[in-house]
Amino acid sequence: MNQKYICTVCDYLYDPAIGDPDSGIMPGTAFADIPDDWECPVCGVGKEDFEIYEER
């Protein structure tokens, strides 16, 4: 499953299909597999400030 995660501070949406190439996170990388020191590319908060994105 392609589970997306959303930043609770700025609403940046992490999509594993896209990854975060600018931060070295390649497409296909699950959120759980991102290093713990990764930060939101928009606002800079850590992984702990993300939650599962529920598509409506």
Backbone bond lengths (Angstrom), bond angles and torsions (degrees), N, CA, C in turn:
res aa  C-N    CA-C-N  psi(-1)  N-CA   C-N-CA  omega(-1)  CA-C   N-CA-C  phi
1 M - - - 1.457 - - 1.526 110.42 -
2 N 1.306 115.38 144.02 1.457 121.87 -177.36 1.529 109.63 -96.94
3 Q 1.349 116.51 74.21 1.462 121.19 -174.67 1.521 111.08 -76.05
4 K 1.321 116.31 123.58 1.457 121.85 178.32 1.528 109.31 -94.85
5 Y 1.320 114.96 154.48 1.466 121.87 178.48 1.521 108.64 -128.14
6 I 1.335 115.45 143.82 1.461 120.16 -178.85 1.530 110.43 -118.76
7 C 1.335 115.07 140.57 1.465 121.42 176.70 1.526 108.14 -74.16
8 T 1.331 116.88 126.98 1.458 120.79 -178.33 1.528 111.95 -77.28
9 V 1.320 117.33 -8.52 1.461 120.82 179.81 1.531 111.22 -93.40
10 C 1.346 117.27 -48.97 1.471 119.66 -173.15 1.529 114.28 -120.97
11 D 1.336 117.27 -1.00 1.470 122.64 179.51 1.531 114.39 71.58
12 Y 1.337 117.94 16.73 1.471 119.53 172.14 1.519 108.03 -61.69
13 L 1.318 116.75 134.86 1.451 121.72 -178.64 1.527 109.95 -105.38
14 Y 1.343 115.99 117.24 1.466 119.96 174.93 1.517 108.83 -87.50
15 D 1.331 115.54 119.17 1.459 122.43 178.91 1.522 107.70 -112.87
16 P 1.342 117.75 115.64 1.471 120.23 -178.87 1.528 113.53 -57.18
17 A 1.326 117.69 -28.17 1.466 120.74 179.19 1.526 111.56 -66.58
18 I 1.337 116.13 -26.08 1.461 121.71 -179.23 1.527 110.81 -100.40
19 G 1.329 116.50 -37.28 1.461 121.07 -175.72 1.521 110.68 71.69
20 D 1.318 116.29 -155.09 1.465 123.20 175.91 1.527 106.51 -141.43
21 P 1.346 116.40 71.48 1.471 119.95 -174.41 1.527 114.57 -54.76
22 D 1.335 117.57 -32.59 1.466 120.16 179.75 1.521 111.99 -64.34
23 S 1.341 116.90 -22.83 1.470 121.64 178.19 1.523 111.66 -105.30
24 G 1.332 116.79 10.14 1.459 120.56 178.31 1.520 114.33 83.55
25 I 1.339 117.78 12.72 1.462 121.79 178.61 1.531 106.87 -97.83
26 M 1.307 116.10 108.78 1.453 121.05 -173.40 1.530 112.17 -76.48
27 P 1.342 116.92 152.29 1.472 120.07 175.07 1.527 110.42 -53.71
28 G 1.316 115.83 141.75 1.458 120.76 -178.63 1.516 113.64 93.18
29 T 1.344 117.46 1.17 1.466 121.44 -179.51 1.527 110.17 -86.95
30 A 1.324 116.18 118.17 1.469 120.81 177.15 1.524 109.51 -65.93
31 F 1.325 116.33 150.28 1.473 120.48 -179.70 1.522 111.41 -56.33
32 A 1.329 116.43 -39.38 1.469 120.90 -179.32 1.524 112.12 -63.78
33 D 1.328 117.14 -22.94 1.462 121.75 -177.77 1.523 113.69 -92.56
34 I 1.336 116.86 -2.29 1.467 120.51 176.21 1.532 107.98 -73.37
35 P 1.335 118.21 138.59 1.473 119.87 178.24 1.530 111.59 -55.99
36 D 1.324 116.16 146.25 1.465 121.86 -177.22 1.529 113.15 -63.01
37 D 1.333 117.71 -20.68 1.465 119.81 -178.98 1.532 112.54 -92.32
38 W 1.336 117.05 5.66 1.463 120.98 176.97 1.517 109.15 -65.36
39 E 1.328 116.12 145.20 1.456 121.44 178.91 1.523 110.16 -123.65
40 C 1.316 116.07 152.57 1.458 121.64 175.96 1.530 108.21 -54.79
41 P 1.341 117.95 127.93 1.465 119.53 -178.22 1.531 113.35 -70.39
42 V 1.322 117.95 -12.06 1.462 120.79 -179.68 1.521 111.64 -95.75
43 C 1.349 117.00 -51.28 1.469 119.04 -173.39 1.529 114.50 -115.80
44 G 1.335 118.05 -10.26 1.459 120.12 172.70 1.512 117.42 88.49
45 V 1.345 118.59 4.08 1.462 118.99 177.75 1.530 109.89 -76.95
46 G 1.327 116.29 165.47 1.454 121.32 -177.39 1.519 113.83 -85.62
47 K 1.330 114.66 176.74 1.469 120.94 -179.29 1.523 113.04 -58.06
48 E 1.322 117.10 -27.80 1.461 120.60 -177.58 1.532 111.85 -65.88
49 D 1.330 117.43 -16.18 1.458 121.20 179.39 1.529 112.75 -95.86
50 F 1.327 116.92 15.88 1.456 122.06 175.91 1.520 109.26 -108.84
51 E 1.309 116.06 150.08 1.462 121.07 174.97 1.526 108.77 -136.19
52 I 1.312 115.63 162.02 1.454 120.95 179.70 1.520 109.03 -60.30
53 Y 1.328 115.09 132.62 1.452 120.88 179.00 1.511 109.32 -88.45
54 E 1.319 115.46 121.44 1.460 121.37 178.63 1.513 108.46 -98.08
55 E 1.331 116.38 111.03 1.463 119.30 178.48 1.516 109.22 -72.44
56 R 1.308 115.70 136.88 1.460 121.09 -177.17 1.510 110.90 -104.04
